[in-house]
Amino acid sequence: MTSMTIAKGVNNGLRAAMERDPKVVLMGEDIGKLGGVFRVTDGLQKDFGEDRVIDTPLAEAGIVGTAIGMALRGYRPVVEIQFDGFIYPAFDHIVSQVAKMRARSLGKVRLPMVIRIPVGGGIGAVEHHSESNEAYFAHTAGLKVVCCSNAEDAYWMIQQAIESDDPVLFYEPKRRYWDKSEVDVSAAPRELLKAQVVREGADATLVAYGPMVKTCLQAAEAAAGEGKDLEVIDLRSLSPLDLDTVASSVEKTGRTVVVHEASTFLGMGAEIAAALQQRCFYHLEAPVLRVGGYNLPYPPSKLEEEFLPDLDRVLDAVDRSLAF
């Protein structure tokens, strides 16, 4: 077992993938000489050279468009979008080309590429640096969308995403980059698209992903002091969704709260709530509740702690669920 941060988990996972397969190439703004603005790719250009860790111009459409061509030619490009809010210039490429290439070719053409996206707020940044845009891409057929929440998943999931013959959007919770946990690099990894029960409980189920998993675990610890036994699920994959794991938990507890940073309006929580209402109707003791960001543009950094879901908002939803 090795203790490492999420950032180091991604770094080591990228290194392992590049050592195994010379066709794995990294591209992005400042990822080479600088090692990325979060230093996630630190040291990789020095060890693998400028032909495999490529510093690109500030042009997201160009980065993703180039990666599409490389993937079609047999490479496995991994591109970094420096901040979540910078992805929109490449949106047309991703939705119109990356997501549709395999269907357009009747399965004959595959696009093995990964788009890494640091996601979410909590770092005191300016506009366009703290967005949660995962629902756009989870809504788009043809894309796999995953999100790690800890160093072990960061290490394994990035390698699994690179090995996929289909395009993967890989979300990394930027405010958790420096959170440490134990990683067993010799163990068999979990399935990439399967959710994980990270805390067992009996009274209610908290469903989260990315940065909110830690918040939900903290809420569960606080609730335990009041005699409430909460189960916490880390979705890990947003598209496809592992509803089997979530439904099994909800059938046991009868109550669930879905938590994410993005706005609750048309968000991941809305889809999960609808699916659970259909699937677990006779097991539910209360409506499926959602805790998320407000349906507003992300605020200035001095207000973001008021905007982001926190332990108190999660516990308030738990209390409302248990009151039914």
Secondary structure, 3 states (H helix, E strand, C coil): CEEEEHHHHHHHHHHHHHHHCCCEEEEECCCCCCCCCCCCCCCHHHHHCCCCEEECCCCHHHHHHHHHHHHHCCCEEEEECCCHHHCHHHHHHHHHHHCCHHHHCCCCCCCCCEEEEEECCCCCCCCCCCCCCHHHHHCCCCCEEEECCCHHHHHHHHHHHHHCCCCEEEEEEHHHCCCEEEECCCCCCCCCCCCEEEECCCCEEEEECCCHHHHHHHHHHHHHCCCCCEEEEECCEEECCCHHHHHHHHHHHCCEEEEEEEECCCCHHHHHHHHHHHHCHHHCCCCCEEEEECCCCCCCHHHHHHHCCCHHHHHHHHHHHHCC
